Structure formats: C-alpha cells, structure tokens
Amino acid sequence: MNDKTKYQIMKNREFLKGYSAGDAGAEQTDQEQELPGIPSLKKRCRPQTIALPVEFDKLGISKDIWDLVMGRESCRKYTQTAVSLCELSFLLWATQGIRKVVGRKEPVTFRSVPSAGSRHPLETYFFANHVEGLKRGLYHYLPGEHALEVWDPAKDYEAELTRALCGQHFAAAAPVLFVWSALPYRTEWRYGVKAAKYILLDAGHMCQDLYLACGSIGCGACAIGAYDQDMLDELLGFAPGPSADPLYECAVYAAAVGKVI
Ligand SMILES: Cc1cc2nc3c(=O)[nH]c(=O)nc-3n(C[C@H](O)[C@H](O)[C@H](O)COP(=O)(O)O)c2cc1C
C-alpha cells in the first residue's frame, strides 16, 4: 500500500467514525446557524406522471417474518414473468413510502424505512425492463403522491447500463433495476460532516427492506454496489460533481429485482 492509499484509508476510517480530523466536526451545523434547509421531497420535474395501484391485498403478501428473514438471499436469476405494476408499487412503498407527515411549514416525512433525523436524503429511480403496464424506460418515484414520474421513456438503456454497472449484465437486464440517489444536503444541513455516514446507513436500511419485501411477494433482489459513479450519474441526468450546490445529487446504491417464482 503506498502512502497515498494509506492516507485515503485513514480518511475513510475517520468517515466511519463520523467525524473529520481538525475542527470541522465542531463547527455549528447549518441548521444550528438557522440557515434554510432543503425539502426531503424532490419537486416533480417531468410532465408525465403515472398513478400507482395500492391494492396490495391482492398480492398475497407473506407476513411470516421468520421465513422472510431466514430465506433472504441475493437473487441474480429471474423468471420471464413481468413484475406487475402493483408489485412494483408495493416495493416502492416498502422502500420509501410515506407513513405520516408532521408539520406544515417545514413538513417532516416518516416513511416505511428509518432515516437519521427523518431527513430522508434518498430518491428512487428505476430502469423498467419488464414491468406490466410500463413502457421500458427510466422512472422516478414521487413518494408524496405515491406516483411515478416518467424520467426518460425514449431510450433503450441496457448496453449503457451494463457498462455503468461494471459489466453486470444480469442487473442491467433485470425486470427492474432500482438506482437510489442521495441529495446529501438534506442530511448535511442537520448533521454536517457526520451526514455522509448517516446517508449510507439510511441506504442500507432501505435495501434490506427491499430484500424482505421482495421475498414476501415471490420476487428476488440483489444489491448492487459495484458501479461507475460518473457513468451512472450521467445516465440519470445528474450534473457532474461533487459540487457545493445544495441540490447536488448523485447515485449511492442500486438493486436488481425480478420474479423468482
Ligand atoms: C453494499 C453491497 C454491495 C453489493 N454489491 C453487489 C454487486 O455489485 N453485485 C452483486 O452481484 N452483488 C452485490 N452485493 C450482494 C452480495 O454479493 C451478497 O449480499 C453476498 O454475496 C452475500 O450473499 P446473500 O445476500 O445471498 O446472503 C452487494 C451487497 C451489498 C450489501
């Protein structure tokens, strides 16, 4: 290991502890300085939206937590069956759905997954390859409306996506490929330098919910952490970064999903 790598590893270990060397951790956060934060829901920015079905009782959801936890595993092979729109809707609900909203002026969302300070820095995008009732394309989930926003319907992403996922064709060709992004400032506003650690912890909780929710409806999931940051960000249409823009957004995690029974 050369000195540069060792130095970077030391920085990463500081990150795991949730602070930076020097006095950055001691500085007042933007919230403490009473600076404005940003909302935990991204505004709709595409003209076409699709309402999501919520008749989850039709899905025959398994509620046996023992079986779901014991049977959880990463699945990389899926059947030819399409994921139904209701199944997709359930998975979106299970990973980012809003349970309740508290406050009017600066509403705080409480969701199906925990989040440090309920800041909810994550956004859900997905590439739909084989979803009943959806054209192939890229979509964005709007948790506030429990609806989809058609992000980019026109393209066939498979080849570019395979490259962006470091050659993992099974994931690019999966019926659904979720990509989760973060708007780090949502969490940095409250937690300063500790935010990066919390954002990734949030992402872990969310993906575990995806695994369990998939298991409960005959789907399988595989977490994807191996991807080319710049390529994936570009496919999602994010500005190159990192930048100091409070609305800066980048991909942080992904997961492939398909039917297994
Ligand atoms: C953070 C993280 C990143 C991962 N990235 C990938 C990946 O890029 N490709 C892949 O095939 N599996 C990936 N996995 C799945 C692991 O390989 C898998 O969880 C591990 O082999 C254990 O298998 P199990 O999930 O069936 O218990 C990832 C898992 C995690 C938690």
The ligand as an SDF file (V2000), in Angstrom:
LIG
                    3D

 31 33  0  0  0  0  0  0  0  0999 V2000
  -23.2000   -2.9290   -0.1610 C   0  0  0  0  0  0  0  0  0  0  0  0
  -23.3900   -4.1460   -1.0350 C   0  0  0  0  0  0  0  0  0  0  0  0
  -22.9840   -4.1180   -2.3450 C   0  0  0  0  0  0  0  0  0  0  0  0
  -23.1800   -5.2290   -3.1690 C   0  0  0  0  0  0  0  0  0  0  0  0
  -22.8410   -5.1590   -4.4950 N   0  0  0  0  0  0  0  0  0  0  0  0
  -23.0770   -6.1990   -5.2920 C   0  0  0  0  0  0  0  0  0  0  0  0
  -22.8010   -6.1150   -6.6880 C   0  0  0  0  0  0  0  0  0  0  0  0
  -22.3850   -5.0760   -7.2090 O   0  0  0  0  0  0  0  0  0  0  0  0
  -23.0610   -7.2020   -7.4550 N   0  0  0  0  0  0  0  0  0  0  0  0
  -23.5820   -8.3620   -6.9260 C   0  0  0  0  0  0  0  0  0  0  0  0
  -23.8000   -9.3140   -7.7030 O   0  0  0  0  0  0  0  0  0  0  0  0
  -23.8600   -8.4730   -5.6140 N   0  0  0  0  0  0  0  0  0  0  0  0
  -23.6390   -7.4240   -4.7890 C   0  0  0  0  0  0  0  0  0  0  0  0
  -23.9710   -7.4990   -3.4610 N   0  0  0  0  0  0  0  0  0  0  0  0
  -24.5730   -8.7360   -2.9140 C   0  0  0  0  0  0  0  0  0  0  0  0
  -23.5240   -9.5410   -2.1220 C   0  0  0  0  0  0  0  0  0  0  0  0
  -22.6250  -10.1190   -3.0270 O   0  0  0  0  0  0  0  0  0  0  0  0
  -24.2610  -10.5930   -1.2830 C   0  0  0  0  0  0  0  0  0  0  0  0
  -25.0370   -9.9540   -0.3010 O   0  0  0  0  0  0  0  0  0  0  0  0
  -23.2750  -11.5240   -0.6240 C   0  0  0  0  0  0  0  0  0  0  0  0
  -22.6040  -12.3230   -1.5650 O   0  0  0  0  0  0  0  0  0  0  0  0
  -23.9700  -12.4560    0.3700 C   0  0  0  0  0  0  0  0  0  0  0  0
  -24.9870  -13.1990   -0.2820 O   0  0  0  0  0  0  0  0  0  0  0  0
  -26.5080  -13.1340    0.2110 P   0  0  0  0  0  0  0  0  0  0  0  0
  -27.0020  -11.7230    0.0320 O   0  0  0  0  0  0  0  0  0  0  0  0
  -27.2430  -14.1070   -0.6600 O   0  0  0  0  0  0  0  0  0  0  0  0
  -26.5350  -13.5330    1.6560 O   0  0  0  0  0  0  0  0  0  0  0  0
  -23.7900   -6.4070   -2.6410 C   0  0  0  0  0  0  0  0  0  0  0  0
  -24.2140   -6.4150   -1.2990 C   0  0  0  0  0  0  0  0  0  0  0  0
  -24.0520   -5.2900   -0.5220 C   0  0  0  0  0  0  0  0  0  0  0  0
  -24.5790   -5.3130    0.8970 C   0  0  0  0  0  0  0  0  0  0  0  0
  1  2  1  0
  2  3  1  0
  2 30  2  0
  3  4  2  0
  4  5  1  0
  4 28  1  0
  5  6  2  0
  6  7  1  0
  6 13  1  0
  7  8  2  0
  7  9  1  0
  9 10  1  0
 10 11  2  0
 10 12  1  0
 12 13  2  0
 13 14  1  0
 14 15  1  0
 14 28  1  0
 15 16  1  0
 16 17  1  0
 16 18  1  0
 18 19  1  0
 18 20  1  0
 20 21  1  0
 20 22  1  0
 22 23  1  0
 23 24  1  0
 24 25  2  0
 24 26  1  0
 24 27  1  0
 28 29  2  0
 29 30  1  0
 30 31  1  0
M  END
$$$$
